[in-house]
């Protein structure tokens, strides 16, 4: 049973990591789009 708990915990961590990186990518993309719009105005 112990091994199963460790395996589940590891996979939950992987899911969190993936969600965090996806969120970071989304934020970066939005910032780049925002900068591009500002550059077009100049």
PDBQT receptor file of N, H, CA, C and O in Angstrom, charges set to zero:
ATOM      1  N   UNK A   1       0.828  -1.217   0.000  1.00  0.00    +0.000 N 
ATOM      2  CA  UNK A   1       0.000   0.000   0.000  1.00  0.00    +0.000 C 
ATOM      3  C   UNK A   1       0.862   1.267   0.000  1.00  0.00    +0.000 C 
ATOM      4  O   UNK A   1       0.523   2.257  -0.648  1.00  0.00    +0.000 OA
ATOM      5  N   UNK A   2       1.972   1.223   0.730  1.00  0.00    +0.000 N 
ATOM      6  H   UNK A   2       2.247   0.418   1.256  1.00  0.00    +0.000 HD
ATOM      7  CA  UNK A   2       2.857   2.397   0.819  1.00  0.00    +0.000 C 
ATOM      8  C   UNK A   2       3.291   2.863  -0.578  1.00  0.00    +0.000 C 
ATOM      9  O   UNK A   2       3.248   4.054  -0.885  1.00  0.00    +0.000 OA
ATOM     10  N   UNK A   3       3.708   1.909  -1.414  1.00  0.00    +0.000 N 
ATOM     11  H   UNK A   3       3.744   0.942  -1.165  1.00  0.00    +0.000 HD
ATOM     12  CA  UNK A   3       4.197   2.269  -2.754  1.00  0.00    +0.000 C 
ATOM     13  C   UNK A   3       3.119   2.981  -3.565  1.00  0.00    +0.000 C 
ATOM     14  O   UNK A   3       3.402   3.932  -4.294  1.00  0.00    +0.000 OA
ATOM     15  N   UNK A   4       1.888   2.511  -3.429  1.00  0.00    +0.000 N 
ATOM     16  H   UNK A   4       1.658   1.739  -2.836  1.00  0.00    +0.000 HD
ATOM     17  CA  UNK A   4       0.783   3.128  -4.171  1.00  0.00    +0.000 C 
ATOM     18  C   UNK A   4       0.615   4.586  -3.750  1.00  0.00    +0.000 C 
ATOM     19  O   UNK A   4       0.419   5.464  -4.590  1.00  0.00    +0.000 OA
ATOM     20  N   UNK A   5       0.693   4.839  -2.438  1.00  0.00    +0.000 N 
ATOM     21  H   UNK A   5       0.852   4.126  -1.755  1.00  0.00    +0.000 HD
ATOM     22  CA  UNK A   5       0.547   6.215  -1.939  1.00  0.00    +0.000 C 
ATOM     23  C   UNK A   5       1.651   7.110  -2.487  1.00  0.00    +0.000 C 
ATOM     24  O   UNK A   5       1.393   8.244  -2.890  1.00  0.00    +0.000 OA
ATOM     25  N   UNK A   6       2.881   6.600  -2.502  1.00  0.00    +0.000 N 
ATOM     26  H   UNK A   6       3.090   5.678  -2.174  1.00  0.00    +0.000 HD
ATOM     27  CA  UNK A   6       4.010   7.381  -3.025  1.00  0.00    +0.000 C 
ATOM     28  C   UNK A   6       3.783   7.676  -4.503  1.00  0.00    +0.000 C 
ATOM     29  O   UNK A   6       4.001   8.798  -4.960  1.00  0.00    +0.000 OA
ATOM     30  N   UNK A   7       3.343   6.661  -5.246  1.00  0.00    +0.000 N 
ATOM     31  H   UNK A   7       3.166   5.750  -4.875  1.00  0.00    +0.000 HD
ATOM     32  CA  UNK A   7       3.113   6.809  -6.688  1.00  0.00    +0.000 C 
ATOM     33  C   UNK A   7       2.044   7.872  -6.948  1.00  0.00    +0.000 C 
ATOM     34  O   UNK A   7       2.207   8.725  -7.820  1.00  0.00    +0.000 OA
ATOM     35  N   UNK A   8       0.952   7.815  -6.184  1.00  0.00    +0.000 N 
ATOM     36  H   UNK A   8       0.819   7.123  -5.475  1.00  0.00    +0.000 HD
ATOM     37  CA  UNK A   8      -0.139   8.789  -6.336  1.00  0.00    +0.000 C 
ATOM     38  C   UNK A   8       0.368  10.193  -6.010  1.00  0.00    +0.000 C 
ATOM     39  O   UNK A   8       0.070  11.147  -6.728  1.00  0.00    +0.000 OA
ATOM     40  N   UNK A   9       1.130  10.315  -4.933  1.00  0.00    +0.000 N 
ATOM     41  H   UNK A   9       1.372   9.540  -4.349  1.00  0.00    +0.000 HD
ATOM     42  CA  UNK A   9       1.660  11.619  -4.526  1.00  0.00    +0.000 C 
ATOM     43  C   UNK A   9       2.546  12.194  -5.629  1.00  0.00    +0.000 C 
ATOM     44  O   UNK A   9       2.449  13.379  -5.946  1.00  0.00    +0.000 OA
ATOM     45  N   UNK A  10       3.408  11.364  -6.215  1.00  0.00    +0.000 N 
ATOM     46  H   UNK A  10       3.487  10.401  -5.957  1.00  0.00    +0.000 HD
ATOM     47  CA  UNK A  10       4.294  11.823  -7.286  1.00  0.00    +0.000 C 
ATOM     48  C   UNK A  10       3.479  12.310  -8.477  1.00  0.00    +0.000 C 
ATOM     49  O   UNK A  10       3.787  13.348  -9.064  1.00  0.00    +0.000 OA
ATOM     50  N   UNK A  11       2.450  11.569  -8.829  1.00  0.00    +0.000 N 
ATOM     51  H   UNK A  11       2.200  10.726  -8.352  1.00  0.00    +0.000 HD
ATOM     52  CA  UNK A  11       1.647  11.950  -9.989  1.00  0.00    +0.000 C 
ATOM     53  C   UNK A  11       0.852  13.222  -9.728  1.00  0.00    +0.000 C 
ATOM     54  O   UNK A  11       0.648  14.018 -10.645  1.00  0.00    +0.000 OA
ATOM     55  N   UNK A  12       0.403  13.427  -8.498  1.00  0.00    +0.000 N 
ATOM     56  H   UNK A  12       0.569  12.781  -7.753  1.00  0.00    +0.000 HD
ATOM     57  CA  UNK A  12      -0.302  14.670  -8.165  1.00  0.00    +0.000 C 
ATOM     58  C   UNK A  12       0.660  15.850  -8.288  1.00  0.00    +0.000 C 
ATOM     59  O   UNK A  12       0.281  16.921  -8.763  1.00  0.00    +0.000 OA
ATOM     60  N   UNK A  13       1.915  15.646  -7.853  1.00  0.00    +0.000 N 
ATOM     61  H   UNK A  13       2.222  14.777  -7.467  1.00  0.00    +0.000 HD
ATOM     62  CA  UNK A  13       2.917  16.708  -7.975  1.00  0.00    +0.000 C 
ATOM     63  C   UNK A  13       3.151  17.032  -9.445  1.00  0.00    +0.000 C 
ATOM     64  O   UNK A  13       3.256  18.201  -9.816  1.00  0.00    +0.000 OA
ATOM     65  N   UNK A  14       3.232  15.994 -10.286  1.00  0.00    +0.000 N 
ATOM     66  H   UNK A  14       3.146  15.044  -9.984  1.00  0.00    +0.000 HD
ATOM     67  CA  UNK A  14       3.445  16.211 -11.720  1.00  0.00    +0.000 C 
ATOM     68  C   UNK A  14       2.307  17.025 -12.311  1.00  0.00    +0.000 C 
ATOM     69  O   UNK A  14       2.535  17.921 -13.124  1.00  0.00    +0.000 OA
ATOM     70  N   UNK A  15       1.080  16.717 -11.903  1.00  0.00    +0.000 N 
ATOM     71  H   UNK A  15       0.895  15.989 -11.242  1.00  0.00    +0.000 HD
ATOM     72  CA  UNK A  15      -0.084  17.456 -12.403  1.00  0.00    +0.000 C 
ATOM     73  C   UNK A  15       0.016  18.918 -11.996  1.00  0.00    +0.000 C 
ATOM     74  O   UNK A  15      -0.237  19.808 -12.808  1.00  0.00    +0.000 OA
ATOM     75  N   UNK A  16       0.384  19.173 -10.743  1.00  0.00    +0.000 N 
ATOM     76  H   UNK A  16       0.589  18.451 -10.083  1.00  0.00    +0.000 HD
ATOM     77  CA  UNK A  16       0.517  20.553 -10.258  1.00  0.00    +0.000 C 
ATOM     78  C   UNK A  16       1.584  21.285 -11.057  1.00  0.00    +0.000 C 
ATOM     79  O   UNK A  16       1.385  22.427 -11.470  1.00  0.00    +0.000 OA
ATOM     80  N   UNK A  17       2.728  20.619 -11.277  1.00  0.00    +0.000 N 
ATOM     81  H   UNK A  17       2.890  19.691 -10.942  1.00  0.00    +0.000 HD
ATOM     82  CA  UNK A  17       3.823  21.230 -12.035  1.00  0.00    +0.000 C 
ATOM     83  C   UNK A  17       3.338  21.606 -13.433  1.00  0.00    +0.000 C 
ATOM     84  O   UNK A  17       3.602  22.704 -13.923  1.00  0.00    +0.000 OA
ATOM     85  N   UNK A  18       2.627  20.678 -14.062  1.00  0.00    +0.000 N 
ATOM     86  H   UNK A  18       2.413  19.786 -13.664  1.00  0.00    +0.000 HD
ATOM     87  CA  UNK A  18       2.150  20.908 -15.425  1.00  0.00    +0.000 C 
ATOM     88  C   UNK A  18       1.172  22.088 -15.447  1.00  0.00    +0.000 C 
ATOM     89  O   UNK A  18       1.242  22.941 -16.332  1.00  0.00    +0.000 OA
ATOM     90  N   UNK A  19       0.269  22.129 -14.476  1.00  0.00    +0.000 N 
ATOM     91  H   UNK A  19       0.213  21.436 -13.757  1.00  0.00    +0.000 HD
ATOM     92  CA  UNK A  19      -0.697  23.233 -14.414  1.00  0.00    +0.000 C 
ATOM     93  C   UNK A  19       0.025  24.556 -14.196  1.00  0.00    +0.000 C 
ATOM     94  O   UNK A  19      -0.320  25.565 -14.810  1.00  0.00    +0.000 OA
ATOM     95  N   UNK A  20       1.036  24.549 -13.314  1.00  0.00    +0.000 N 
ATOM     96  H   UNK A  20       1.316  23.729 -12.816  1.00  0.00    +0.000 HD
ATOM     97  CA  UNK A  20       1.787  25.778 -13.042  1.00  0.00    +0.000 C 
ATOM     98  C   UNK A  20       2.496  26.260 -14.297  1.00  0.00    +0.000 C 
ATOM     99  O   UNK A  20       2.450  27.448 -14.618  1.00  0.00    +0.000 OA
ATOM    100  N   UNK A  21       3.159  25.342 -15.017  1.00  0.00    +0.000 N 
ATOM    101  H   UNK A  21       3.197  24.377 -14.756  1.00  0.00    +0.000 HD
ATOM    102  CA  UNK A  21       3.898  25.749 -16.213  1.00  0.00    +0.000 C 
ATOM    103  C   UNK A  21       2.939  26.233 -17.291  1.00  0.00    +0.000 C 
ATOM    104  O   UNK A  21       3.249  27.183 -18.009  1.00  0.00    +0.000 OA
ATOM    105  N   UNK A  22       1.770  25.591 -17.415  1.00  0.00    +0.000 N 
ATOM    106  H   UNK A  22       1.518  24.819 -16.831  1.00  0.00    +0.000 HD
ATOM    107  CA  UNK A  22       0.782  26.043 -18.402  1.00  0.00    +0.000 C 
ATOM    108  C   UNK A  22       0.295  27.440 -18.059  1.00  0.00    +0.000 C 
ATOM    109  O   UNK A  22       0.120  28.274 -18.947  1.00  0.00    +0.000 OA
ATOM    110  N   UNK A  23       0.073  27.702 -16.771  1.00  0.00    +0.000 N 
ATOM    111  H   UNK A  23       0.215  27.025 -16.049  1.00  0.00    +0.000 HD
ATOM    112  CA  UNK A  23      -0.385  29.024 -16.334  1.00  0.00    +0.000 C 
ATOM    113  C   UNK A  23       0.687  30.070 -16.632  1.00  0.00    +0.000 C 
ATOM    114  O   UNK A  23       0.377  31.171 -17.088  1.00  0.00    +0.000 OA
ATOM    115  N   UNK A  24       1.955  29.720 -16.371  1.00  0.00    +0.000 N 
ATOM    116  H   UNK A  24       2.206  28.826 -16.000  1.00  0.00    +0.000 HD
ATOM    117  CA  UNK A  24       3.052  30.654 -16.627  1.00  0.00    +0.000 C 
ATOM    118  C   UNK A  24       3.147  30.969 -18.113  1.00  0.00    +0.000 C 
ATOM    119  O   UNK A  24       3.339  32.123 -18.496  1.00  0.00    +0.000 OA
ATOM    120  N   UNK A  25       3.012  29.939 -18.954  1.00  0.00    +0.000 N 
ATOM    121  H   UNK A  25       2.856  29.002 -18.643  1.00  0.00    +0.000 HD
ATOM    122  CA  UNK A  25       3.083  30.138 -20.405  1.00  0.00    +0.000 C 
ATOM    123  C   UNK A  25       1.951  31.056 -20.855  1.00  0.00    +0.000 C 
ATOM    124  O   UNK A  25       2.153  31.942 -21.685  1.00  0.00    +0.000 OA
ATOM    125  N   UNK A  26       0.752  30.835 -20.300  1.00  0.00    +0.000 N 
ATOM    126  H   UNK A  26       0.588  30.115 -19.626  1.00  0.00    +0.000 HD
ATOM    127  CA  UNK A  26      -0.409  31.654 -20.668  1.00  0.00    +0.000 C 
ATOM    128  C   UNK A  26      -0.156  33.117 -20.298  1.00  0.00    +0.000 C 
ATOM    129  O   UNK A  26      -0.443  34.020 -21.083  1.00  0.00    +0.000 OA
ATOM    130  N   UNK A  27       0.387  33.344 -19.090  1.00  0.00    +0.000 N 
ATOM    131  H   UNK A  27       0.621  32.610 -18.452  1.00  0.00    +0.000 HD
ATOM    132  CA  UNK A  27       0.668  34.711 -18.633  1.00  0.00    +0.000 C 
ATOM    133  C   UNK A  27       1.715  35.365 -19.532  1.00  0.00    +0.000 C 
ATOM    134  O   UNK A  27       1.570  36.522 -19.926  1.00  0.00    +0.000 OA
ATOM    135  N   UNK A  28       2.777  34.612 -19.855  1.00  0.00    +0.000 N 
ATOM    136  H   UNK A  28       2.895  33.672 -19.535  1.00  0.00    +0.000 HD
ATOM    137  CA  UNK A  28       3.837  35.147 -20.718  1.00  0.00    +0.000 C 
ATOM    138  C   UNK A  28       3.267  35.517 -22.083  1.00  0.00    +0.000 C 
ATOM    139  O   UNK A  28       3.590  36.569 -22.635  1.00  0.00    +0.000 OA
ATOM    140  N   UNK A  29       2.409  34.636 -22.629  1.00  0.00    +0.000 N 
ATOM    141  H   UNK A  29       2.147  33.781 -22.181  1.00  0.00    +0.000 HD
ATOM    142  CA  UNK A  29       1.820  34.879 -23.948  1.00  0.00    +0.000 C 
ATOM    143  C   UNK A  29       0.970  36.146 -23.916  1.00  0.00    +0.000 C 
ATOM    144  O   UNK A  29       1.017  36.956 -24.842  1.00  0.00    +0.000 OA
ATOM    145  N   UNK A  30       0.190  36.313 -22.843  1.00  0.00    +0.000 N 
ATOM    146  H   UNK A  30       0.152  35.655 -22.091  1.00  0.00    +0.000 HD
ATOM    147  CA  UNK A  30      -0.654  37.505 -22.722  1.00  0.00    +0.000 C 
ATOM    148  C   UNK A  30       0.205  38.763 -22.635  1.00  0.00    +0.000 C 
ATOM    149  O   UNK A  30      -0.133  39.792 -23.221  1.00  0.00    +0.000 OA
ATOM    150  N   UNK A  31       1.320  38.678 -21.902  1.00  0.00    +0.000 N 
ATOM    151  H   UNK A  31       1.594  37.842 -21.426  1.00  0.00    +0.000 HD
ATOM    152  CA  UNK A  31       2.208  39.840 -21.778  1.00  0.00    +0.000 C 
ATOM    153  C   UNK A  31       2.819  40.190 -23.131  1.00  0.00    +0.000 C 
ATOM    154  O   UNK A  31       2.928  41.364 -23.487  1.00  0.00    +0.000 OA
ATOM    155  N   UNK A  32       3.218  39.156 -23.888  1.00  0.00    +0.000 N 
ATOM    156  H   UNK A  32       3.129  38.203 -23.599  1.00  0.00    +0.000 HD
ATOM    157  CA  UNK A  32       3.806  39.399 -25.208  1.00  0.00    +0.000 C 
ATOM    158  C   UNK A  32       2.781  40.041 -26.139  1.00  0.00    +0.000 C 
ATOM    159  O   UNK A  32       3.107  40.968 -26.880  1.00  0.00    +0.000 OA
ATOM    160  N   UNK A  33       1.547  39.551 -26.100  1.00  0.00    +0.000 N 
ATOM    161  H   UNK A  33       1.281  38.799 -25.498  1.00  0.00    +0.000 HD
ATOM    162  CA  UNK A  33       0.487  40.136 -26.935  1.00  0.00    +0.000 C 
ATOM    163  C   UNK A  33       0.261  41.594 -26.546  1.00  0.00    +0.000 C 
ATOM    164  O   UNK A  33       0.084  42.451 -27.411  1.00  0.00    +0.000 OA
ATOM    165  N   UNK A  34       0.266  41.870 -25.248  1.00  0.00    +0.000 N 
ATOM    166  H   UNK A  34       0.410  41.174 -24.545  1.00  0.00    +0.000 HD
ATOM    167  CA  UNK A  34       0.063  43.230 -24.747  1.00  0.00    +0.000 C 
ATOM    168  C   UNK A  34       1.180  44.143 -25.252  1.00  0.00    +0.000 C 
ATOM    169  O   UNK A  34       0.921  45.261 -25.696  1.00  0.00    +0.000 OA
ATOM    170  N   UNK A  35       2.430  43.658 -25.183  1.00  0.00    +0.000 N 
ATOM    171  H   UNK A  35       2.640  42.749 -24.823  1.00  0.00    +0.000 HD
ATOM    172  CA  UNK A  35       3.574  44.442 -25.654  1.00  0.00    +0.000 C 
ATOM    173  C   UNK A  35       3.466  44.688 -27.155  1.00  0.00    +0.000 C 
ATOM    174  O   UNK A  35       3.751  45.788 -27.628  1.00  0.00    +0.000 OA
ATOM    175  N   UNK A  36       3.055  43.669 -27.902  1.00  0.00    +0.000 N 
ATOM    176  H   UNK A  36       2.823  42.775 -27.518  1.00  0.00    +0.000 HD
ATOM    177  CA  UNK A  36       2.926  43.802 -29.352  1.00  0.00    +0.000 C 
ATOM    178  C   UNK A  36       1.897  44.875 -29.692  1.00  0.00    +0.000 C 
ATOM    179  O   UNK A  36       2.109  45.670 -30.608  1.00  0.00    +0.000 OA
ATOM    180  N   UNK A  37       0.790  44.901 -28.962  1.00  0.00    +0.000 N 
ATOM    181  H   UNK A  37       0.618  44.255 -28.218  1.00  0.00    +0.000 HD
ATOM    182  CA  UNK A  37      -0.249  45.909 -29.203  1.00  0.00    +0.000 C 
ATOM    183  C   UNK A  37       0.291  47.306 -28.911  1.00  0.00    +0.000 C 
ATOM    184  O   UNK A  37       0.003  48.250 -29.648  1.00  0.00    +0.000 OA
ATOM    185  N   UNK A  38       1.070  47.441 -27.845  1.00  0.00    +0.000 N 
ATOM    186  H   UNK A  38       1.304  46.674 -27.246  1.00  0.00    +0.000 HD
ATOM    187  CA  UNK A  38       1.642  48.747 -27.506  1.00  0.00    +0.000 C 
ATOM    188  C   UNK A  38       2.628  49.185 -28.587  1.00  0.00    +0.000 C 
ATOM    189  O   UNK A  38       2.679  50.364 -28.937  1.00  0.00    +0.000 OA
ATOM    190  N   UNK A  39       3.412  48.245 -29.117  1.00  0.00    +0.000 N 
ATOM    191  H   UNK A  39       3.371  47.287 -28.833  1.00  0.00    +0.000 HD
ATOM    192  CA  UNK A  39       4.388  48.568 -30.163  1.00  0.00    +0.000 C 
ATOM    193  C   UNK A  39       3.686  49.017 -31.441  1.00  0.00    +0.000 C 
ATOM    194  O   UNK A  39       4.196  49.885 -32.151  1.00  0.00    +0.000 OA
ATOM    195  N   UNK A  40       2.523  48.439 -31.743  1.00  0.00    +0.000 N 
ATOM    196  H   UNK A  40       2.109  47.735 -31.166  1.00  0.00    +0.000 HD
ATOM    197  CA  UNK A  40       1.779  48.823 -32.949  1.00  0.00    +0.000 C 
ATOM    198  C   UNK A  40       1.320  50.273 -32.867  1.00  0.00    +0.000 C 
ATOM    199  O   UNK A  40       1.253  50.963 -33.884  1.00  0.00    +0.000 OA
ATOM    200  N   UNK A  41       1.002  50.740 -31.654  1.00  0.00    +0.000 N 
ATOM    201  H   UNK A  41       1.056  50.179 -30.828  1.00  0.00    +0.000 HD
ATOM    202  CA  UNK A  41       0.522  52.111 -31.472  1.00  0.00    +0.000 C 
ATOM    203  C   UNK A  41       1.623  53.135 -31.764  1.00  0.00    +0.000 C 
ATOM    204  O   UNK A  41       1.344  54.234 -32.242  1.00  0.00    +0.000 OA
ATOM    205  N   UNK A  42       2.862  52.769 -31.478  1.00  0.00    +0.000 N 
ATOM    206  H   UNK A  42       3.089  51.876 -31.090  1.00  0.00    +0.000 HD
ATOM    207  CA  UNK A  42       3.975  53.723 -31.642  1.00  0.00    +0.000 C 
ATOM    208  C   UNK A  42       4.241  54.054 -33.109  1.00  0.00    +0.000 C 
ATOM    209  O   UNK A  42       5.141  54.837 -33.412  1.00  0.00    +0.000 OA
TER     210      UNK A  42
